[in-house]
């Protein structure tokens, strides 16, 4: 599908066909594309938990406002981030770069994140948001529908998925086949209200 058409066609779907299953090949393709999403300093700190156990899905649904897409979508992805990825062998992120680039980037990573927990979290949320959009657009291009979700108890979901202490959950993305077309868009603000040149008026 053309990129512009994919963006226009992507909608947040709430009702999925619970009997439809994505193929393993399609799941692998989706995750491979998500792994190409940008991250600051290329630290690739997103972590994708594919919730496939039906009992676990039911438990998550109980702490997610009983939203049906948690259990009915073919694929439920909990998008998390490792807040300390920047200090876990960062040379891996630039192993294919020229030595001069590595000599610059590795100290820069250290200086950018050290003793800056807010920066760690801000970068994590930005990166996970971009990965979520990559997943949703890729899913649409492959003929699937999706829904980004944050209506859940983050702490309880963290317990259910054994979230490590140095990780955070950003959001869910549910992917599958819609039971019915999405409702018309609720209402888009005019560009004149959201786009500014140089500075706010």
PyMOL commands that set and color helices and strands:
alter all, ss='L'
color gray80, all
select helices_A, chain A and resi 3-9+24-34+40-42+54-62+69-72+85-87+90-94+99-113+117-141+154-160+191-194
alter helices_A, ss='H'
color red, helices_A
select strands_A, chain A and resi 46-51+75-82+145-149+167-176
alter strands_A, ss='S'
color yellow, strands_A
deselect
rebuild
show_as cartoon
